Amino acid sequence: MADYYPLLARALDALPDRSPALRRAVYDRARSALIAQLRSLDPPVPEADIDLERQAIARAYGLEVRSIQEHTHLSYHVPLGSYAEMAAAIDAGGGSPLGPVTLEHRYLLEDVPYGLVFYEALAAIAGVAVPNISASITLFSTVSGHDFRNENLLLRELALDRLSPSGLLARCTGG
């Protein structure tokens, strides 16, 4: 999937004024284009693909992590199943946390730059392909108007892109 952030930035810069209504119109057009693109995927991306990419990153560093279903099962005490089934079971039990009702919610503003972008950086160091994580970051950046890849200031300070997988592990373990 293309990185639409530079296109959006140029479109916003070209506006006669940056009023909320004009910005919203630009984002609405971008959202419509992205939704049309996502609906055209054949076959559609299975829900587990991002989790498989996350697990592949961990394996590249010699680690094993629980699947999102295993984590949800243990955390919320619901039967194992598809993530959609498990989320419905959590909701039916009244235990679901409130989800985002706006694009300015911390689930996006914090979890994308400090979660998904961090996973993408770890994957790049280890040479693991993560097309679904990368596409998700691009999608969330596009629909929210944030450049999430550049909003994680820790990555720049840590300079992880200069490390090998063994160098990163050594830094983390003090070795």
trRosetta pair geometry for C-beta under 8 A, 3 or more apart (Angstrom, degrees):
i j d omega theta_ij theta_ji phi_ij phi_ji
1 37 7.3 111 -128 138 102 138
1 131 7.9 123 7 -179 85 89
1 134 7.5 170 49 112 96 89
1 135 4.2 92 20 -124 132 96
1 138 5.4 178 105 77 115 147
1 139 7.2 -6 134 -52 160 88
2 138 7.3 161 96 -176 37 149
3 6 6.6 56 114 7 99 96
3 138 5.3 -118 -111 -121 58 116
3 141 7.9 -5 -156 77 79 142
4 7 5.0 -60 -162 44 63 116
4 8 5.7 63 142 -24 87 102
4 30 6.2 133 159 -156 144 119
4 34 7.3 -87 -18 -73 161 113
4 138 6.4 104 15 178 84 98
4 141 7.5 161 63 95 84 98
4 142 4.3 39 71 -103 127 122
5 8 5.7 -57 -147 38 32 110
5 9 6.2 34 156 -22 67 105
5 138 7.4 -120 -24 -141 95 71
5 141 5.0 -40 -72 140 114 126
5 142 6.5 -116 -66 -80 62 66
5 147 5.0 98 -166 -105 147 86
5 149 7.9 -137 1 23 162 109
6 9 5.5 -52 -145 35 33 114
6 10 6.5 32 156 -17 65 103
7 10 5.9 -56 -151 37 30 108
7 11 6.3 30 151 -19 65 107
7 30 7.8 150 101 -110 111 117
8 11 5.5 -55 -146 37 34 112
8 12 6.2 31 156 -17 68 106
8 26 6.6 119 -147 149 81 118
8 27 7.5 48 -142 -91 124 66
8 30 5.8 8 -91 -82 109 157
8 142 6.3 166 -36 -138 142 69
8 145 6.7 -145 151 -119 142 66
9 12 5.9 -56 -148 38 28 108
9 13 6.3 30 153 -20 64 108
9 147 7.7 14 -62 -62 125 120
10 13 5.6 -54 -145 37 32 112
10 14 6.3 29 156 -20 65 109
11 14 5.9 -60 -150 36 29 110
11 15 7.3 49 148 -43 60 89
11 26 5.0 152 127 -146 125 127
11 30 7.9 -176 46 -56 159 116
12 15 5.8 -30 -162 -4 40 117
12 18 6.4 47 -178 -119 93 104
12 23 6.3 33 -122 -116 105 86
12 26 6.0 177 -76 92 74 172
12 145 7.8 88 -65 -143 149 110
15 18 5.6 113 81 -85 134 57
15 19 8.0 -142 155 24 136 68
15 22 5.0 121 -154 142 135 136
15 23 7.3 -57 -51 -70 170 63
15 26 7.2 -86 -67 -45 123 135
16 22 7.5 -137 48 -120 77 164
17 22 6.5 130 79 18 69 152
18 22 6.7 -127 -141 75 26 118
18 23 5.9 44 -172 -57 72 110
19 22 4.9 86 57 12 84 100
19 23 6.9 -155 89 -4 40 89
20 23 5.8 -59 -143 42 30 110
20 24 6.0 35 158 -24 67 108
21 24 5.7 -53 -146 35 27 113
21 25 6.6 31 153 -23 61 103
22 25 5.6 -49 -151 30 34 114
22 26 6.8 36 151 -18 63 100
23 26 5.7 -54 -155 34 35 111
23 27 6.4 29 151 -13 68 107
23 145 7.2 27 177 -105 114 152
24 27 5.7 -58 -146 42 33 109
24 28 6.0 38 154 -25 67 106
25 28 5.6 -50 -143 34 29 114
25 29 6.6 31 156 -18 62 102
26 29 6.0 -56 -154 34 30 109
26 30 6.5 25 151 -15 65 108
27 30 5.6 -55 -145 40 35 111
27 31 6.0 39 154 -23 68 106
27 143 6.8 88 -170 -154 102 45
27 145 6.1 -57 -91 -58 123 106
28 31 5.6 -51 -143 36 29 114
28 32 6.3 32 156 -20 63 105
29 32 5.8 -54 -149 35 30 112
29 33 6.5 29 153 -18 63 106
30 33 5.7 -56 -151 37 32 111
30 34 6.3 29 154 -16 66 108
30 142 5.5 -146 154 174 127 103
30 143 7.1 -166 107 -90 107 51
31 34 5.8 -58 -146 39 30 109
31 35 6.1 29 157 -19 66 107
31 142 7.6 160 -79 128 57 100
31 143 5.3 75 -97 -117 95 92
32 35 5.9 -53 -143 37 28 109
32 36 6.4 29 156 -18 62 106
33 36 5.8 -57 -151 36 29 111
33 37 6.4 29 151 -19 64 107
34 37 5.5 -55 -148 37 34 112
34 38 6.2 31 155 -17 68 106
34 139 6.1 134 -173 -130 140 86
34 142 6.0 139 -63 107 148 145
34 143 6.9 -105 53 -62 157 97
35 38 5.7 -53 -143 39 32 109
35 39 6.2 31 157 -19 65 107
36 39 5.9 -55 -145 37 28 110
36 40 6.5 27 155 -23 61 109
37 40 5.9 -62 -154 32 29 111
37 41 7.6 49 148 -42 60 86
38 41 6.0 -29 -165 -7 41 114
38 139 7.7 55 -69 -112 130 135
41 44 5.3 97 95 -110 107 49
41 45 6.3 -15 136 -24 156 82
45 49 5.4 -84 -178 23 96 148
45 132 6.0 143 -163 -115 141 117
46 49 5.3 121 69 -32 78 96
47 50 7.8 -52 175 23 45 96
47 51 7.9 26 134 2 68 113
47 82 6.8 87 54 -172 144 99
47 83 5.4 -140 144 33 141 121
47 84 7.0 -154 -59 -29 168 95
48 51 5.2 -64 -161 48 60 113
48 52 5.7 65 141 -29 86 101
48 67 7.8 -15 -144 -160 104 120
48 68 8.0 -163 -125 36 68 113
48 83 7.6 164 -75 -16 70 115
49 52 5.5 -52 -145 34 32 112
49 53 6.5 34 154 -20 64 102
49 132 4.6 133 121 -43 114 166
50 53 5.6 -52 -153 34 35 113
50 54 6.5 38 148 -21 65 103
50 132 4.8 -126 -78 119 72 124
50 133 5.8 118 -138 -72 89 72
50 136 6.5 35 -103 -29 134 147
51 54 5.4 -49 -148 34 37 115
51 55 6.4 36 152 -17 66 104
51 67 5.7 60 165 -156 133 79
51 68 4.6 -105 -105 -4 133 111
51 69 7.8 57 -169 -10 170 80
52 55 5.7 -54 -148 39 33 111
52 56 6.3 38 150 -24 65 104
53 56 5.5 -51 -147 33 33 114
53 57 6.7 39 152 -23 63 98
53 119 7.6 87 122 158 103 128
53 123 7.2 -10 173 -97 100 143
53 128 7.4 138 -163 145 76 115
53 129 7.9 -93 -128 105 105 56
53 130 4.4 105 -173 -129 131 86
53 131 7.8 -148 -95 38 143 53
53 132 5.7 -167 -18 52 145 104
53 133 5.3 -146 112 -24 149 111
54 57 5.8 -49 -156 28 32 113
54 58 6.9 31 148 -16 62 103
54 65 6.9 -77 135 77 98 141
54 68 7.9 81 52 -46 147 99
54 119 6.0 -51 -109 -140 80 140
54 133 7.4 125 -62 -75 76 129
55 58 5.6 -51 -152 35 37 113
55 59 6.4 38 151 -19 68 104
55 64 7.8 12 -154 -150 90 56
55 65 5.9 -143 -110 59 69 95
55 67 6.8 -18 -65 -93 133 69
56 59 5.6 -51 -146 37 34 112
56 60 6.5 43 152 -28 64 101
56 123 7.8 49 97 -118 99 104
56 128 5.2 158 127 -160 107 133
56 130 7.6 -175 71 -84 121 88
57 60 5.7 -52 -155 26 32 116
57 61 7.2 12 153 -2 62 105
57 119 5.9 -143 -22 -161 172 84
57 122 5.2 73 -171 110 126 115
57 123 5.0 -75 -100 -79 110 81
57 126 6.5 140 -144 44 65 144
57 128 5.4 -166 -91 70 63 159
57 130 7.0 12 -59 -73 111 130
58 61 6.2 -72 -161 45 34 99
58 63 4.2 -90 -177 87 87 99
58 64 6.3 109 132 -116 126 14
58 65 4.4 -158 -76 -5 169 108
59 62 7.4 47 -169 -78 37 15
59 63 6.9 -114 -75 63 27 54
59 64 7.1 42 -84 -90 74 59
60 123 7.6 111 28 -124 157 54
60 126 3.7 85 144 171 142 147
60 127 7.4 179 -147 56 140 70
60 128 5.0 -111 -46 -51 151 126
60 165 6.4 -119 145 -119 94 144
61 122 7.5 -47 -39 -177 132 114
61 126 6.5 -92 -53 -86 79 141
61 165 6.0 -153 -99 -165 73 108
61 168 7.5 -74 -116 91 120 118
61 169 6.1 162 -159 -76 99 111
62 169 7.6 35 33 -105 117 149
66 70 4.0 -125 -173 90 106 124
66 71 4.8 134 105 -55 126 82
66 74 7.4 -52 -165 11 164 135
67 70 4.6 99 51 5 78 100
67 71 7.0 -142 93 -3 42 86
68 71 5.6 -51 -146 38 34 114
68 72 6.1 34 154 -19 66 108
68 83 6.2 5 109 -97 120 123
69 72 5.8 -56 -145 39 30 110
69 73 6.1 35 154 -23 65 107
69 80 5.7 70 159 -146 115 85
69 81 7.3 -165 -146 58 122 32
69 82 7.8 -87 -99 -149 125 16
69 83 6.2 -114 -81 -77 84 74
69 86 6.3 173 -134 -30 77 156
70 73 5.6 -52 -145 35 29 115
70 74 6.3 21 159 -11 64 109
70 80 7.5 5 -86 -108 52 112
71 74 6.1 -64 -149 42 26 104
71 75 5.9 15 159 -13 66 117
72 75 5.9 -60 -134 44 27 106
72 76 5.6 -18 -180 21 67 116
72 78 6.7 -35 141 50 93 111
72 83 7.1 124 1 -129 162 78
72 86 5.0 81 124 151 141 144
72 87 7.8 -60 -157 -65 149 63
72 90 7.4 -87 -172 -52 107 131
73 76 7.2 -70 -121 53 11 79
73 77 7.5 55 177 -105 48 17
73 78 6.2 -109 -117 67 53 65
73 79 7.2 -19 -124 169 101 14
73 80 5.1 -10 -87 -76 140 75
73 86 7.0 -82 -67 -130 69 134
74 77 7.8 15 -165 -68 18 52
76 86 7.4 119 68 174 135 98
76 89 7.7 129 125 101 125 99
76 90 4.9 -33 -177 -103 153 108
76 93 7.7 146 174 60 103 143
76 95 5.9 151 -147 109 100 138
78 81 7.9 -71 134 21 102 104
78 86 5.2 132 101 -150 133 78
78 89 4.0 129 -152 108 131 132
78 90 5.7 -85 -40 -61 148 72
78 93 7.2 -143 -85 -5 106 141
79 85 7.9 -52 84 132 95 115
79 86 7.5 -140 77 -102 55 80
79 89 6.6 -165 35 -108 80 170
80 86 7.4 -20 -142 -81 29 119
81 85 3.6 -65 119 85 134 136
81 86 5.4 171 59 -50 90 81
81 89 7.5 113 35 -15 132 133
82 85 4.6 95 53 5 79 102
82 86 7.0 -151 90 -4 40 87
83 86 5.5 -56 -145 40 35 111
83 87 6.1 38 155 -22 68 105
84 87 5.8 -53 -145 36 28 111
84 88 6.5 30 154 -19 62 106
85 88 5.7 -56 -152 36 31 112
85 89 6.5 31 151 -20 65 105
86 89 5.6 -51 -149 34 34 113
86 90 6.5 37 151 -20 65 101
87 90 5.6 -49 -149 33 34 112
87 91 6.3 33 152 -17 65 107
87 96 7.1 61 -167 -109 72 129
88 91 5.6 -56 -147 39 32 111
88 92 6.1 35 153 -22 66 106
89 92 5.6 -50 -142 35 31 113
89 93 6.4 25 157 -13 62 108
90 93 6.0 -66 -155 42 28 107
90 95 5.2 -93 -169 76 77 95
90 96 4.6 102 126 -75 103 87
91 94 7.7 44 179 -70 34 23
91 95 7.8 -111 -79 52 20 60
91 96 4.5 -4 -88 -19 65 140
93 96 8.0 120 64 -27 79 76
96 99 7.6 -25 153 -34 113 95
98 101 7.8 -38 167 -26 103 103
99 105 7.9 53 159 158 52 167
99 107 7.0 -17 -157 -15 64 165
100 103 7.3 69 163 -92 134 25
100 105 3.4 -163 -122 39 102 161
100 107 4.8 -120 -48 44 113 125
100 108 6.3 48 -94 -16 162 103
101 105 6.9 117 34 -66 50 132
102 105 5.4 138 68 -40 72 90
103 108 6.0 -45 -167 56 57 165
103 143 6.3 -146 -118 125 139 91
103 144 4.3 -174 170 -111 121 86
103 145 7.8 90 125 19 142 88
104 108 7.6 -90 -113 64 9 120
104 109 6.5 28 -164 -48 47 128
104 144 7.5 143 -70 -152 52 106
105 108 5.5 83 67 16 78 95
105 109 6.7 -175 90 1 32 98
106 109 5.4 -65 -121 55 37 100
106 110 4.7 4 -175 8 80 117
106 111 7.3 88 141 -15 64 89
107 110 7.3 -35 -96 49 9 87
107 111 5.2 -16 -171 12 47 133
108 111 6.6 -47 -93 49 14 94
108 112 5.4 9 -167 -13 56 121
108 140 5.8 -170 -148 -165 104 120
108 144 5.9 169 153 -80 142 153
108 146 7.9 141 143 31 106 142
109 112 7.3 -6 -84 32 7 102
109 113 7.5 -17 173 10 39 111
109 144 7.9 -171 -76 -178 72 152
109 146 7.2 160 -114 -64 71 170
110 113 7.0 -75 -150 48 24 91
110 114 5.6 -28 178 29 65 121
110 115 7.7 67 128 -14 64 101
111 114 6.8 -71 -118 60 19 83
111 115 4.4 -9 -173 9 63 137
111 116 7.1 59 141 -9 71 91
112 115 6.5 -36 -83 51 11 94
112 116 5.1 -27 -147 35 53 118
112 117 6.5 62 148 -21 61 97
112 136 7.8 -148 -127 132 99 94
112 137 6.2 137 -171 -121 101 71
112 140 4.9 -146 -113 111 150 154
112 141 7.6 177 156 -58 145 73
112 146 7.8 119 83 89 140 132
112 148 4.6 -58 126 -144 115 152
113 116 7.7 -10 -53 55 12 81
113 117 4.9 -9 -150 15 41 139
113 118 8.0 70 146 -28 43 84
113 146 7.9 -86 -51 141 116 130
113 148 4.5 -143 -74 -166 82 84
113 149 7.5 -156 -120 -71 81 16
113 151 4.3 -82 -105 86 152 102
113 152 4.1 -178 171 -59 95 88
114 117 7.0 -1 -51 50 16 103
114 118 5.9 21 -177 -25 38 123
114 152 5.7 154 -79 -115 57 105
114 154 7.2 61 -118 26 93 130
115 118 6.1 -68 -150 33 9 108
115 119 6.6 6 154 -14 56 106
116 119 5.5 -50 -147 35 34 113
116 120 6.3 36 153 -21 65 103
116 133 5.5 -177 -159 -167 93 92
116 136 6.0 -115 -147 96 152 116
116 137 5.1 -175 126 -74 126 96
116 140 7.7 115 50 27 156 145
116 148 7.6 25 73 138 110 141
117 120 5.5 -50 -149 34 34 115
117 121 6.5 37 150 -20 64 102
117 137 5.9 109 -77 -123 74 136
117 148 5.7 -155 -55 139 128 96
117 149 5.5 172 -127 -110 121 51
117 151 7.8 168 -13 60 167 80
117 152 4.8 -170 99 -18 141 143
117 155 6.9 -99 134 -34 109 148
118 121 5.6 -52 -150 34 34 112
118 122 6.5 34 152 -17 65 104
118 152 6.6 -174 -59 -150 79 157
118 154 7.9 -1 -93 81 110 120
118 155 6.8 -156 -100 -73 69 111
119 122 5.7 -55 -148 38 32 111
119 123 6.2 34 153 -21 66 107
119 130 6.8 180 134 -162 100 166
119 133 5.5 -109 103 -158 123 152
120 123 5.6 -53 -148 35 30 114
120 124 6.5 35 152 -23 64 103
120 130 5.9 -145 -111 79 66 138
120 133 5.5 -170 -75 124 87 119
120 134 5.8 110 -121 -83 124 75
120 137 6.3 -31 -39 -26 149 152
120 149 7.7 -61 79 -113 148 97
121 124 5.7 -50 -149 31 32 113
121 125 6.7 34 153 -20 63 102
121 155 5.5 -151 -82 -132 163 128
121 160 5.5 74 158 86 122 137
121 161 7.0 -87 -154 -67 98 81
122 125 5.8 -53 -154 31 33 112
122 126 6.5 11 156 -1 66 111
122 128 8.0 -6 117 40 74 122
122 160 7.6 -50 -80 162 55 147
122 168 7.6 147 -129 168 78 164
123 126 6.1 -71 -148 50 30 98
123 127 7.9 -107 166 64 59 11
123 128 4.2 -96 -151 72 83 98
123 129 7.3 -131 171 16 122 1
123 130 4.3 -35 -157 -15 174 128
123 133 7.1 143 -9 61 154 147
124 127 7.6 34 -173 -72 28 32
124 128 8.0 -79 -45 47 21 68
124 161 7.0 -18 107 -115 129 84
125 160 6.2 -75 -64 155 135 98
125 161 7.1 -137 -80 -115 89 39
125 163 6.0 0 -140 84 130 85
125 164 7.0 142 -179 -160 94 21
125 165 5.8 137 134 -74 99 64
125 168 5.9 60 154 -33 157 146
126 165 4.8 69 -99 -84 80 120
130 133 4.0 -18 157 36 116 118
130 134 5.7 125 101 -23 82 91
131 134 5.6 -58 -143 42 31 112
131 135 6.0 31 158 -21 67 107
132 135 5.6 -49 -139 37 32 110
132 136 6.3 37 155 -23 63 104
133 136 5.7 -54 -150 33 30 113
133 137 6.6 31 152 -19 63 103
134 137 5.8 -52 -151 33 32 111
134 138 6.5 31 152 -16 64 106
135 138 5.6 -55 -149 39 34 112
135 139 6.1 36 153 -21 67 106
136 139 5.6 -52 -144 37 31 111
136 140 6.2 25 159 -13 66 107
137 140 6.1 -57 -144 41 27 105
137 141 6.1 29 155 -20 63 110
137 148 5.6 -136 -163 79 90 128
137 149 6.4 79 160 -61 133 90
138 141 5.7 -57 -145 38 28 112
138 142 6.1 28 157 -21 64 109
139 142 5.8 -58 -148 35 27 111
139 143 6.3 10 164 -6 66 109
140 143 6.4 -59 -138 43 28 99
140 144 5.8 6 169 -1 65 120
140 146 7.7 -28 134 59 82 105
140 148 6.2 21 98 -19 108 150
141 144 6.5 -74 -139 48 19 96
141 145 7.9 -134 173 51 52 4
141 146 5.6 -106 -134 82 64 66
141 147 5.9 50 -154 -117 121 32
141 148 4.8 -123 -82 8 98 97
141 149 7.1 -19 -81 -8 148 85
142 145 7.9 23 178 -63 22 37
144 148 7.9 62 63 -48 131 107
146 151 6.1 -10 173 -35 111 147
147 150 4.5 5 121 35 113 109
147 151 6.3 146 87 -31 64 92
148 151 5.3 -57 -137 30 38 117
148 152 7.3 40 168 -26 66 93
149 152 7.2 -54 -167 18 27 102
152 155 4.7 52 114 0 111 111
152 156 7.6 150 103 -10 69 83
153 156 5.8 -54 -160 35 46 111
153 157 6.3 41 148 -16 74 109
154 157 5.6 -63 -148 43 35 109
154 158 5.8 28 159 -17 72 112
155 158 5.9 -59 -140 41 27 106
155 160 6.1 -67 -152 21 75 114
155 161 7.8 61 170 -27 98 96
156 159 7.4 18 174 -68 33 58
159 162 5.0 -6 156 16 100 118
159 163 7.6 113 117 -25 74 94
160 163 5.5 -59 -161 26 51 116
160 168 6.4 45 -149 -106 94 115
163 167 4.0 -149 -160 97 89 117
163 168 4.5 115 128 -59 138 80
163 171 6.7 -63 -123 -7 151 137
164 167 4.4 96 46 6 75 106
164 168 7.0 -138 89 -6 38 84
165 168 5.8 -55 -149 35 30 111
165 169 6.4 28 155 -16 65 106
166 169 5.6 -52 -146 39 35 111
166 170 6.2 38 153 -22 66 105
167 170 5.6 -51 -145 35 31 113
167 171 6.4 33 154 -21 63 104
168 171 5.7 -53 -150 34 32 112
168 172 6.4 27 153 -16 65 108
169 172 5.7 -58 -147 39 32 110
169 173 6.0 7 163 -1 69 114
169 175 7.4 -10 123 45 78 123
170 173 6.3 -67 -136 49 26 94
170 174 7.8 -94 174 78 55 12
170 175 4.4 -100 -139 78 73 89
171 174 8.0 29 -177 -70 22 30
